[in-house]
Amino acid sequence: MKRIAILALLALAACGDNGAAEKAAAEAKAKAQAAEKARLLEDALALNTRCYAAVKWQQRLLDSPVPRSIAGGAAPFLDYYRTMIASKLGDQVIAAAPPKPELSRANLDAYLDWAAKDQAANVFGKGDRTANYATVTTCVQSAAEFGTGTMAKISPAERLGKIQQLRQIMQDTGS
């Protein structure tokens, strides 16, 4: 009889602990999901900001006559990446330490101006030029594949040829 009473008390005690354990597990799961969501947002914003900055870095070249005839100029790509960033950001505000401005819809243009200058100076200006040209053309190609610019209307094989032409122009001119 004592044995049954002890088992019953242990079972009751375990039920109480399970409730607390379940609550703690649910809270931990919610925190992990929120952290993952924040990481995915940060990754998407970083990728689109890097592409915006890459196109901005080569804007003068992309707007010159031959590259303009190939890709349609820089404006469609800048607009595409700005729209992607605004869409991913939504109504969120991401605080930042100066000199970096906060990232919000209201402050998006100031943030993108800062990001383009910062990446031009600290990434594209210092890194491997060939890799940086590849970043620009990859971003142009990606946006074209999603319907942006004059290359959106051509076959993938033709698009690849035009991307290679752009990359060659960048290397030949040293832009």
N, C-alpha and C positions, 0 to 999 in steps of 0.2 A: 504494500500500500504506500509506504514511504517513497518507494521507487517511482511509482506512478505520479505522486504529488510533485516530486522533484522534477520529473520530466515535463509535467504540465507547467510548472513555474518557469522552467528553461524555455519551453515553447512560447509562453507569453512574453518573456523577456526578449526572446529573439524577434518576435513580431514587432515589438517597440523599436528595436535596433534596426530592423529592416526598413521601417518607415523613415527613420532618420538617414539611413544609408541610401535609400531610394531617392530621397530629397537631395542629398549631397551629390549623388550620381547625376541626377537631372540637372542640377545647377552646374556641375562640371561639364556636362554635355552641352548645355546652353552657352557657357563661356567658350568652349572649344569651337562651337559653330560660329559664334560672333567673331572670334579671332580669325577663323578661316575666311569668313565673309570679308573682313577688313583686309586680310592679306590679298585676297583675290581682287578687291577693288584697287588696292595699292598697286598691284602688278599691272592691271589693265590701264590705270592712269599713267603709270611709268612708261609703259610701252607706247601708248598713244602720244604722250608728251615727248618722248624721244623721237618719234617719227615727225611730229610737228616741228621740233627743233632741227631735225636733219633737213627737212624740206626748206625751212626758213634759212638755214645755213647756206643752202645752194640756190636760194630764190633768184638771185641775179643771173646765175647760169641757166636755170630752168626757164626764165623769162626771156632769154636771148633767142634770136630767130631760129636757129636749127633745133635746139632742144624743145623750143615752144612748138615747133611743127611735129616733133616726135611725141611729146607728152601733153601738150596743151597748156603749158605754163605752170607756175607754182600755185596760183590761187585756188584751183579746184581741190588740190591736195591739202592745202592749209585749212580750207573750209571743212573738208572731210574730217581731218583729225581734230579740229576745234569742236565740231559737232559730236564726234565720238567721245571726247573728254567730257563735254557738257552732259551728254546722255548718261555716261557711266557715273558721273558725280552726282547727278540729281540735285536734291536740296541740301546735301551734306556740306559741311564746312570743315576743312582740314587745316588746323592751325599749323603755323610754322614759325621758326625762330628767324629773326632778321639776319641777313638781308632778304631771305626768301619770303615772299608774301604768302598770305594764307590762300588756300585754294577753295574758291567758292564760285558759284555762278555769277554773283555780283562783281567778283574780282578776277574773273577768268582771263580777261585780256591782259591785265597787269601781270598775272602769274605767267601766262604764256610768253609775254615779252621778256620777263626775267629768265624763264627756263631756256628760251632760245639763246639769249646772250650767255647764260651760264654754261650751257652745253657747248656752244660754239667755242668758248674760251677754254673750258676744262676737259672736254671730251674730243670734239672734232678738231680743235686746233692743236692738240697735243698727241693724239693717237696716230695709229697707222692709217695713212691716207687711203690706201686701197680698201681697208676694212670700213672706213668711214664712208667712202663712195658706195660700197656695197650696202651699207645701212640706208643711205638715201634711196638708192634704186630699189631695194627691197620694200621700203615704205611706199614708194611710188607704185610699184608693181602690186602690192597688197591692196592699196586703195583702188587701183584700176580694176582688179579682179572683183571688187565689190561695187563696180559701176561708176567710178570716178574718172574724169578726164577723157581724152580722146582715145586712149588705149583700151578703154572699157569695151569698145565696140568691135575689137579685132580678135582673132583666134589666139589661144594661148601661145602657140608657136610664134606667131607674128609679134605678140607682146614681148615674149622673151628676147626676140631679135632686137626689138626697139630698146629694151632695158639694157641689153649689151652695148648698143650704140651709145646710150646715155652714159654708161659707165666708162666707155672708151673716150668719149668727149671730156668727161671729168678728168681722166688720167692725162689726156693729151694737153689740156689747158692748165692743169694743176690748180684748179679752182678750190 
